[in-house]
Amino acid sequence: MANVPKIGKAVYQGPSIVKEIIYGIALGLAAGGLWKMHHWNNQRRTREFYDLLEKGEISVVAADE
């Protein structure tokens, strides 16, 4: 027979630690960014509420009818 080279079979080497760390950091930053946007939105709403309350445009007391 002719000297035919064998084709190598792909061998699973397990998870890449560096890739796993990078994926974890990326997911953590994305989740942290979403959490901060949520927090900033709540702060903005609270600030707007107290500003309107201070200006007298709104009241927390129910109006008598």
PDB file of N, CA, C and O in Angstrom:
ATOM      1  N   MET A   1       0.830  -1.183   0.000  1.00  0.00           N
ATOM      2  CA  MET A   1       0.000   0.000   0.000  1.00  0.00           C
ATOM      3  C   MET A   1       0.872   1.243   0.000  1.00  0.00           C
ATOM      4  O   MET A   1       2.022   1.227   0.439  1.00  0.00           O
ATOM      5  N   ALA A   2       0.305   2.288  -0.492  1.00  0.00           N
ATOM      6  CA  ALA A   2       1.024   3.557  -0.512  1.00  0.00           C
ATOM      7  C   ALA A   2       1.058   4.144   0.903  1.00  0.00           C
ATOM      8  O   ALA A   2       0.201   3.844   1.734  1.00  0.00           O
ATOM      9  N   ASN A   3       2.020   4.948   1.145  1.00  0.00           N
ATOM     10  CA  ASN A   3       2.162   5.579   2.454  1.00  0.00           C
ATOM     11  C   ASN A   3       1.167   6.744   2.554  1.00  0.00           C
ATOM     12  O   ASN A   3       1.497   7.879   2.212  1.00  0.00           O
ATOM     13  N   VAL A   4      -0.053   6.452   3.028  1.00  0.00           N
ATOM     14  CA  VAL A   4      -1.116   7.448   3.114  1.00  0.00           C
ATOM     15  C   VAL A   4      -1.165   7.975   4.548  1.00  0.00           C
ATOM     16  O   VAL A   4      -1.282   7.193   5.492  1.00  0.00           O
ATOM     17  N   PRO A   5      -1.076   9.291   4.716  1.00  0.00           N
ATOM     18  CA  PRO A   5      -1.143   9.825   6.079  1.00  0.00           C
ATOM     19  C   PRO A   5      -2.558   9.687   6.642  1.00  0.00           C
ATOM     20  O   PRO A   5      -3.549   9.872   5.937  1.00  0.00           O
ATOM     21  N   LYS A   6      -2.619   9.360   7.913  1.00  0.00           N
ATOM     22  CA  LYS A   6      -3.923   9.228   8.559  1.00  0.00           C
ATOM     23  C   LYS A   6      -4.432  10.617   8.944  1.00  0.00           C
ATOM     24  O   LYS A   6      -3.672  11.502   9.338  1.00  0.00           O
ATOM     25  N   ILE A   7      -5.728  10.765   8.813  1.00  0.00           N
ATOM     26  CA  ILE A   7      -6.351  12.039   9.186  1.00  0.00           C
ATOM     27  C   ILE A   7      -6.601  11.986  10.688  1.00  0.00           C
ATOM     28  O   ILE A   7      -7.213  11.048  11.199  1.00  0.00           O
ATOM     29  N   GLY A   8      -6.123  12.999  11.377  1.00  0.00           N
ATOM     30  CA  GLY A   8      -6.271  13.046  12.826  1.00  0.00           C
ATOM     31  C   GLY A   8      -7.715  13.325  13.230  1.00  0.00           C
ATOM     32  O   GLY A   8      -8.437  14.057  12.553  1.00  0.00           O
ATOM     33  N   LYS A   9      -8.107  12.739  14.320  1.00  0.00           N
ATOM     34  CA  LYS A   9      -9.451  12.932  14.849  1.00  0.00           C
ATOM     35  C   LYS A   9      -9.396  14.052  15.888  1.00  0.00           C
ATOM     36  O   LYS A   9      -8.469  14.105  16.696  1.00  0.00           O
ATOM     37  N   ALA A  10     -10.383  14.942  15.867  1.00  0.00           N
ATOM     38  CA  ALA A  10     -10.421  16.026  16.842  1.00  0.00           C
ATOM     39  C   ALA A  10     -10.641  15.439  18.227  1.00  0.00           C
ATOM     40  O   ALA A  10     -11.540  14.625  18.440  1.00  0.00           O
ATOM     41  N   VAL A  11      -9.823  15.857  19.139  1.00  0.00           N
ATOM     42  CA  VAL A  11      -9.904  15.349  20.503  1.00  0.00           C
ATOM     43  C   VAL A  11     -10.403  16.469  21.402  1.00  0.00           C
ATOM     44  O   VAL A  11      -9.873  17.581  21.382  1.00  0.00           O
ATOM     45  N   TYR A  12     -11.426  16.166  22.190  1.00  0.00           N
ATOM     46  CA  TYR A  12     -11.963  17.144  23.128  1.00  0.00           C
ATOM     47  C   TYR A  12     -10.967  17.352  24.263  1.00  0.00           C
ATOM     48  O   TYR A  12     -10.579  16.402  24.944  1.00  0.00           O
ATOM     49  N   GLN A  13     -10.564  18.587  24.455  1.00  0.00           N
ATOM     50  CA  GLN A  13      -9.552  18.876  25.463  1.00  0.00           C
ATOM     51  C   GLN A  13     -10.131  19.484  26.726  1.00  0.00           C
ATOM     52  O   GLN A  13      -9.375  19.843  27.629  1.00  0.00           O
ATOM     53  N   GLY A  14     -11.441  19.611  26.818  1.00  0.00           N
ATOM     54  CA  GLY A  14     -12.049  20.222  27.993  1.00  0.00           C
ATOM     55  C   GLY A  14     -12.194  21.721  27.810  1.00  0.00           C
ATOM     56  O   GLY A  14     -11.771  22.275  26.796  1.00  0.00           O
ATOM     57  N   PRO A  15     -12.787  22.371  28.783  1.00  0.00           N
ATOM     58  CA  PRO A  15     -13.019  23.816  28.661  1.00  0.00           C
ATOM     59  C   PRO A  15     -11.716  24.603  28.761  1.00  0.00           C
ATOM     60  O   PRO A  15     -10.791  24.231  29.482  1.00  0.00           O
ATOM     61  N   SER A  16     -11.679  25.673  28.032  1.00  0.00           N
ATOM     62  CA  SER A  16     -10.529  26.569  28.090  1.00  0.00           C
ATOM     63  C   SER A  16     -10.731  27.516  29.267  1.00  0.00           C
ATOM     64  O   SER A  16     -11.714  28.255  29.307  1.00  0.00           O
ATOM     65  N   ILE A  17      -9.821  27.497  30.208  1.00  0.00           N
ATOM     66  CA  ILE A  17      -9.951  28.305  31.414  1.00  0.00           C
ATOM     67  C   ILE A  17      -9.949  29.793  31.080  1.00  0.00           C
ATOM     68  O   ILE A  17     -10.729  30.558  31.647  1.00  0.00           O
ATOM     69  N   VAL A  18      -9.092  30.200  30.180  1.00  0.00           N
ATOM     70  CA  VAL A  18      -9.017  31.616  29.807  1.00  0.00           C
ATOM     71  C   VAL A  18     -10.327  32.071  29.170  1.00  0.00           C
ATOM     72  O   VAL A  18     -10.836  33.149  29.477  1.00  0.00           O
ATOM     73  N   LYS A  19     -10.870  31.232  28.272  1.00  0.00           N
ATOM     74  CA  LYS A  19     -12.154  31.560  27.629  1.00  0.00           C
ATOM     75  C   LYS A  19     -13.263  31.657  28.667  1.00  0.00           C
ATOM     76  O   LYS A  19     -14.086  32.571  28.611  1.00  0.00           O
ATOM     77  N   GLU A  20     -13.293  30.732  29.604  1.00  0.00           N
ATOM     78  CA  GLU A  20     -14.326  30.738  30.642  1.00  0.00           C
ATOM     79  C   GLU A  20     -14.230  32.008  31.486  1.00  0.00           C
ATOM     80  O   GLU A  20     -15.248  32.606  31.831  1.00  0.00           O
ATOM     81  N   ILE A  21     -13.008  32.416  31.815  1.00  0.00           N
ATOM     82  CA  ILE A  21     -12.829  33.633  32.604  1.00  0.00           C
ATOM     83  C   ILE A  21     -13.300  34.856  31.821  1.00  0.00           C
ATOM     84  O   ILE A  21     -13.959  35.736  32.374  1.00  0.00           O
ATOM     85  N   ILE A  22     -12.960  34.909  30.533  1.00  0.00           N
ATOM     86  CA  ILE A  22     -13.373  36.040  29.702  1.00  0.00           C
ATOM     87  C   ILE A  22     -14.897  36.077  29.561  1.00  0.00           C
ATOM     88  O   ILE A  22     -15.501  37.146  29.647  1.00  0.00           O
ATOM     89  N   TYR A  23     -15.518  34.916  29.347  1.00  0.00           N
ATOM     90  CA  TYR A  23     -16.979  34.862  29.257  1.00  0.00           C
ATOM     91  C   TYR A  23     -17.609  35.308  30.562  1.00  0.00           C
ATOM     92  O   TYR A  23     -18.590  36.051  30.553  1.00  0.00           O
ATOM     93  N   GLY A  24     -17.065  34.871  31.668  1.00  0.00           N
ATOM     94  CA  GLY A  24     -17.605  35.256  32.968  1.00  0.00           C
ATOM     95  C   GLY A  24     -17.501  36.747  33.212  1.00  0.00           C
ATOM     96  O   GLY A  24     -18.444  37.372  33.697  1.00  0.00           O
ATOM     97  N   ILE A  25     -16.345  37.320  32.872  1.00  0.00           N
ATOM     98  CA  ILE A  25     -16.170  38.769  33.049  1.00  0.00           C
ATOM     99  C   ILE A  25     -17.141  39.530  32.145  1.00  0.00           C
ATOM    100  O   ILE A  25     -17.750  40.507  32.581  1.00  0.00           O
ATOM    101  N   ALA A  26     -17.291  39.097  30.899  1.00  0.00           N
ATOM    102  CA  ALA A  26     -18.196  39.783  29.963  1.00  0.00           C
ATOM    103  C   ALA A  26     -19.642  39.719  30.456  1.00  0.00           C
ATOM    104  O   ALA A  26     -20.355  40.722  30.435  1.00  0.00           O
ATOM    105  N   LEU A  27     -20.068  38.544  30.898  1.00  0.00           N
ATOM    106  CA  LEU A  27     -21.435  38.421  31.408  1.00  0.00           C
ATOM    107  C   LEU A  27     -21.637  39.236  32.680  1.00  0.00           C
ATOM    108  O   LEU A  27     -22.690  39.842  32.877  1.00  0.00           O
ATOM    109  N   GLY A  28     -20.628  39.245  33.536  1.00  0.00           N
ATOM    110  CA  GLY A  28     -20.714  40.028  34.766  1.00  0.00           C
ATOM    111  C   GLY A  28     -20.814  41.516  34.481  1.00  0.00           C
ATOM    112  O   GLY A  28     -21.604  42.217  35.113  1.00  0.00           O
ATOM    113  N   LEU A  29     -20.018  42.005  33.533  1.00  0.00           N
ATOM    114  CA  LEU A  29     -20.085  43.423  33.178  1.00  0.00           C
ATOM    115  C   LEU A  29     -21.432  43.779  32.549  1.00  0.00           C
ATOM    116  O   LEU A  29     -21.991  44.840  32.826  1.00  0.00           O
ATOM    117  N   ALA A  30     -21.948  42.892  31.706  1.00  0.00           N
ATOM    118  CA  ALA A  30     -23.248  43.151  31.069  1.00  0.00           C
ATOM    119  C   ALA A  30     -24.354  43.191  32.123  1.00  0.00           C
ATOM    120  O   ALA A  30     -25.191  44.094  32.102  1.00  0.00           O
ATOM    121  N   ALA A  31     -24.368  42.228  33.038  1.00  0.00           N
ATOM    122  CA  ALA A  31     -25.393  42.197  34.084  1.00  0.00           C
ATOM    123  C   ALA A  31     -25.232  43.399  35.017  1.00  0.00           C
ATOM    124  O   ALA A  31     -26.222  43.998  35.436  1.00  0.00           O
ATOM    125  N   GLY A  32     -23.997  43.748  35.340  1.00  0.00           N
ATOM    126  CA  GLY A  32     -23.757  44.909  36.186  1.00  0.00           C
ATOM    127  C   GLY A  32     -24.219  46.197  35.527  1.00  0.00           C
ATOM    128  O   GLY A  32     -24.780  47.069  36.190  1.00  0.00           O
ATOM    129  N   GLY A  33     -23.989  46.322  34.229  1.00  0.00           N
ATOM    130  CA  GLY A  33     -24.451  47.506  33.499  1.00  0.00           C
ATOM    131  C   GLY A  33     -25.963  47.625  33.495  1.00  0.00           C
ATOM    132  O   GLY A  33     -26.511  48.713  33.674  1.00  0.00           O
ATOM    133  N   LEU A  34     -26.638  46.496  33.290  1.00  0.00           N
ATOM    134  CA  LEU A  34     -28.105  46.518  33.324  1.00  0.00           C
ATOM    135  C   LEU A  34     -28.611  46.890  34.715  1.00  0.00           C
ATOM    136  O   LEU A  34     -29.578  47.642  34.841  1.00  0.00           O
ATOM    137  N   TRP A  35     -27.969  46.371  35.753  1.00  0.00           N
ATOM    138  CA  TRP A  35     -28.372  46.673  37.126  1.00  0.00           C
ATOM    139  C   TRP A  35     -28.173  48.160  37.428  1.00  0.00           C
ATOM    140  O   TRP A  35     -29.023  48.786  38.061  1.00  0.00           O
ATOM    141  N   LYS A  36     -27.031  48.731  36.969  1.00  0.00           N
ATOM    142  CA  LYS A  36     -26.789  50.149  37.205  1.00  0.00           C
ATOM    143  C   LYS A  36     -27.804  51.015  36.464  1.00  0.00           C
ATOM    144  O   LYS A  36     -28.256  52.024  37.006  1.00  0.00           O
ATOM    145  N   MET A  37     -28.173  50.641  35.231  1.00  0.00           N
ATOM    146  CA  MET A  37     -29.182  51.407  34.491  1.00  0.00           C
ATOM    147  C   MET A  37     -30.516  51.365  35.231  1.00  0.00           C
ATOM    148  O   MET A  37     -31.215  52.376  35.307  1.00  0.00           O
ATOM    149  N   HIS A  38     -30.871  50.206  35.774  1.00  0.00           N
ATOM    150  CA  HIS A  38     -32.112  50.071  36.555  1.00  0.00           C
ATOM    151  C   HIS A  38     -32.041  50.967  37.795  1.00  0.00           C
ATOM    152  O   HIS A  38     -33.009  51.651  38.127  1.00  0.00           O
ATOM    153  N   HIS A  39     -30.907  50.961  38.469  1.00  0.00           N
ATOM    154  CA  HIS A  39     -30.722  51.759  39.672  1.00  0.00           C
ATOM    155  C   HIS A  39     -30.800  53.252  39.355  1.00  0.00           C
ATOM    156  O   HIS A  39     -31.442  54.006  40.086  1.00  0.00           O
ATOM    157  N   TRP A  40     -30.151  53.684  38.269  1.00  0.00           N
ATOM    158  CA  TRP A  40     -30.192  55.091  37.875  1.00  0.00           C
ATOM    159  C   TRP A  40     -31.609  55.518  37.525  1.00  0.00           C
ATOM    160  O   TRP A  40     -32.012  56.643  37.824  1.00  0.00           O
ATOM    161  N   ASN A  41     -32.379  54.616  36.885  1.00  0.00           N
ATOM    162  CA  ASN A  41     -33.757  54.935  36.540  1.00  0.00           C
ATOM    163  C   ASN A  41     -34.591  55.139  37.806  1.00  0.00           C
ATOM    164  O   ASN A  41     -35.395  56.068  37.880  1.00  0.00           O
ATOM    165  N   ASN A  42     -34.395  54.261  38.812  1.00  0.00           N
ATOM    166  CA  ASN A  42     -35.123  54.422  40.073  1.00  0.00           C
ATOM    167  C   ASN A  42     -34.726  55.709  40.779  1.00  0.00           C
ATOM    168  O   ASN A  42     -35.585  56.385  41.344  1.00  0.00           O
ATOM    169  N   GLN A  43     -33.452  56.063  40.761  1.00  0.00           N
ATOM    170  CA  GLN A  43     -32.999  57.314  41.370  1.00  0.00           C
ATOM    171  C   GLN A  43     -33.628  58.520  40.667  1.00  0.00           C
ATOM    172  O   GLN A  43     -34.043  59.480  41.317  1.00  0.00           O
ATOM    173  N   ARG A  44     -33.693  58.462  39.344  1.00  0.00           N
ATOM    174  CA  ARG A  44     -34.281  59.569  38.586  1.00  0.00           C
ATOM    175  C   ARG A  44     -35.753  59.745  38.936  1.00  0.00           C
ATOM    176  O   ARG A  44     -36.221  60.867  39.133  1.00  0.00           O
ATOM    177  N   ARG A  45     -36.484  58.626  39.014  1.00  0.00           N
ATOM    178  CA  ARG A  45     -37.905  58.698  39.364  1.00  0.00           C
ATOM    179  C   ARG A  45     -38.112  59.277  40.758  1.00  0.00           C
ATOM    180  O   ARG A  45     -38.994  60.110  40.967  1.00  0.00           O
ATOM    181  N   THR A  46     -37.300  58.833  41.704  1.00  0.00           N
ATOM    182  CA  THR A  46     -37.422  59.333  43.071  1.00  0.00           C
ATOM    183  C   THR A  46     -37.098  60.818  43.131  1.00  0.00           C
ATOM    184  O   THR A  46     -37.805  61.585  43.785  1.00  0.00           O
ATOM    185  N   ARG A  47     -36.024  61.229  42.447  1.00  0.00           N
ATOM    186  CA  ARG A  47     -35.634  62.634  42.430  1.00  0.00           C
ATOM    187  C   ARG A  47     -36.741  63.485  41.807  1.00  0.00           C
ATOM    188  O   ARG A  47     -37.063  64.553  42.328  1.00  0.00           O
ATOM    189  N   GLU A  48     -37.323  63.026  40.702  1.00  0.00           N
ATOM    190  CA  GLU A  48     -38.406  63.774  40.062  1.00  0.00           C
ATOM    191  C   GLU A  48     -39.609  63.885  40.983  1.00  0.00           C
ATOM    192  O   GLU A  48     -40.242  64.939  41.052  1.00  0.00           O
ATOM    193  N   PHE A  49     -39.934  62.801  41.695  1.00  0.00           N
ATOM    194  CA  PHE A  49     -41.074  62.817  42.606  1.00  0.00           C
ATOM    195  C   PHE A  49     -40.875  63.856  43.699  1.00  0.00           C
ATOM    196  O   PHE A  49     -41.770  64.659  43.960  1.00  0.00           O
ATOM    197  N   TYR A  50     -39.706  63.850  44.342  1.00  0.00           N
ATOM    198  CA  TYR A  50     -39.461  64.796  45.427  1.00  0.00           C
ATOM    199  C   TYR A  50     -39.347  66.226  44.916  1.00  0.00           C
ATOM    200  O   TYR A  50     -39.722  67.157  45.628  1.00  0.00           O
ATOM    201  N   ASP A  51     -38.839  66.428  43.704  1.00  0.00           N
ATOM    202  CA  ASP A  51     -38.800  67.771  43.122  1.00  0.00           C
ATOM    203  C   ASP A  51     -40.208  68.296  42.899  1.00  0.00           C
ATOM    204  O   ASP A  51     -40.501  69.446  43.226  1.00  0.00           O
ATOM    205  N   LEU A  52     -41.089  67.460  42.341  1.00  0.00           N
ATOM    206  CA  LEU A  52     -42.481  67.877  42.125  1.00  0.00           C
ATOM    207  C   LEU A  52     -43.190  68.112  43.458  1.00  0.00           C
ATOM    208  O   LEU A  52     -43.992  69.038  43.580  1.00  0.00           O
ATOM    209  N   LEU A  53     -42.900  67.288  44.443  1.00  0.00           N
ATOM    210  CA  LEU A  53     -43.508  67.446  45.762  1.00  0.00           C
ATOM    211  C   LEU A  53     -43.057  68.755  46.400  1.00  0.00           C
ATOM    212  O   LEU A  53     -43.862  69.452  47.018  1.00  0.00           O
ATOM    213  N   GLU A  54     -41.789  69.092  46.256  1.00  0.00           N
ATOM    214  CA  GLU A  54     -41.258  70.326  46.826  1.00  0.00           C
ATOM    215  C   GLU A  54     -41.828  71.556  46.131  1.00  0.00           C
ATOM    216  O   GLU A  54     -42.071  72.574  46.778  1.00  0.00           O
ATOM    217  N   LYS A  55     -42.046  71.473  44.808  1.00  0.00           N
ATOM    218  CA  LYS A  55     -42.601  72.596  44.055  1.00  0.00           C
ATOM    219  C   LYS A  55     -44.092  72.768  44.333  1.00  0.00           C
ATOM    220  O   LYS A  55     -44.653  73.817  44.018  1.00  0.00           O
ATOM    221  N   GLY A  56     -44.739  71.775  44.909  1.00  0.00           N
ATOM    222  CA  GLY A  56     -46.163  71.856  45.190  1.00  0.00           C
ATOM    223  C   GLY A  56     -47.035  71.433  44.033  1.00  0.00           C
ATOM    224  O   GLY A  56     -48.249  71.633  44.075  1.00  0.00           O
ATOM    225  N   GLU A  57     -46.448  70.851  42.997  1.00  0.00           N
ATOM    226  CA  GLU A  57     -47.229  70.423  41.843  1.00  0.00           C
ATOM    227  C   GLU A  57     -48.014  69.144  42.127  1.00  0.00           C
ATOM    228  O   GLU A  57     -49.044  68.888  41.503  1.00  0.00           O
ATOM    229  N   ILE A  58     -47.527  68.358  43.058  1.00  0.00           N
ATOM    230  CA  ILE A  58     -48.238  67.142  43.447  1.00  0.00           C
ATOM    231  C   ILE A  58     -48.330  67.112  44.966  1.00  0.00           C
ATOM    232  O   ILE A  58     -47.633  67.854  45.658  1.00  0.00           O
ATOM    233  N   SER A  59     -49.190  66.253  45.470  1.00  0.00           N
ATOM    234  CA  SER A  59     -49.366  66.120  46.911  1.00  0.00           C
ATOM    235  C   SER A  59     -49.580  64.657  47.236  1.00  0.00           C
ATOM    236  O   SER A  59     -50.115  63.901  46.424  1.00  0.00           O
ATOM    237  N   VAL A  60     -49.162  64.263  48.420  1.00  0.00           N
ATOM    238  CA  VAL A  60     -49.368  62.874  48.840  1.00  0.00           C
ATOM    239  C   VAL A  60     -50.655  62.741  49.658  1.00  0.00           C
ATOM    240  O   VAL A  60     -51.059  61.638  50.026  1.00  0.00           O
ATOM    241  N   VAL A  61     -51.294  63.887  49.936  1.00  0.00           N
ATOM    242  CA  VAL A  61     -52.547  63.883  50.686  1.00  0.00           C
ATOM    243  C   VAL A  61     -53.693  63.790  49.697  1.00  0.00           C
ATOM    244  O   VAL A  61     -53.708  64.491  48.685  1.00  0.00           O
ATOM    245  N   ALA A  62     -54.651  62.925  49.988  1.00  0.00           N
ATOM    246  CA  ALA A  62     -55.799  62.776  49.101  1.00  0.00           C
ATOM    247  C   ALA A  62     -56.638  64.031  49.147  1.00  0.00           C
ATOM    248  O   ALA A  62     -56.909  64.572  50.219  1.00  0.00           O
ATOM    249  N   ALA A  63     -57.047  64.493  47.979  1.00  0.00           N
ATOM    250  CA  ALA A  63     -57.864  65.704  47.877  1.00  0.00           C
ATOM    251  C   ALA A  63     -59.290  65.400  48.316  1.00  0.00           C
ATOM    252  O   ALA A  63     -59.846  64.354  47.979  1.00  0.00           O
ATOM    253  N   ASP A  64     -59.885  66.339  49.083  1.00  0.00           N
ATOM    254  CA  ASP A  64     -61.281  66.194  49.501  1.00  0.00           C
ATOM    255  C   ASP A  64     -62.190  66.528  48.339  1.00  0.00           C
ATOM    256  O   ASP A  64     -61.943  67.475  47.594  1.00  0.00           O
ATOM    257  N   GLU A  65     -63.232  65.753  48.192  1.00  0.00           N
ATOM    258  CA  GLU A  65     -64.160  66.002  47.084  1.00  0.00           C
ATOM    259  C   GLU A  65     -65.456  66.542  47.591  1.00  0.00           C
ATOM    260  O   GLU A  65     -66.363  66.813  46.804  1.00  0.00           O
TER     261      GLU A  65
END
